[in-house]
Amino acid sequence: METQFPYELHAHGGGGFVTFEVGESVALPLIALNTATLRGPTGNQSIVLAFASHLVEIQGTGLNEIFEHLLGGLVRVVRKGRHEKCVVEKIQVAEC
């Protein structure tokens, strides 16, 4: 089985939406992001993103890099996957 990179960045600067691949693709506008929280030590972390209409939780290890890119509006897609410093194990998207 091929390993997927856990996130992709916009090719040219930032974008208006971030897509979460959770069986289906859920694209949410970054302008609707109310709060972003990074929880836990590097070995066991979660990112909680509270949008106007959805709550997103990303669980894994080494999520600091994704968190920084999300805050900068640079992330295009987040999915389960891994690379040497970052592993996304689970993504949950719930409507508020």
QUILINHU-V65042 format. One record per run of one state. SS is the DSSP state (a for helix, b for strand, c for the rest). FROM is the first residue (numbers start at 1). LEN is the number of residues. If there is no record, write none. Layout:
# QUILINHU-V65042
<<SS & FROM & LEN> <SS & FROM & LEN>>
This chain:
# QUILINHU-V65042
<<c & 1 & 6> <b & 7 & 3> <c & 10 & 7> <b & 17 & 5> <c & 22 & 3> <b & 25 & 5> <a & 30 & 3> <b & 33 & 7> <c & 40 & 5> <b & 45 & 7> <c & 52 & 2> <b & 54 & 8> <c & 62 & 2> <a & 64 & 8> <c & 72 & 3> <b & 75 & 4> <c & 79 & 2> <b & 81 & 3> <c & 84 & 2> <b & 86 & 10> <c & 96 & 1>>
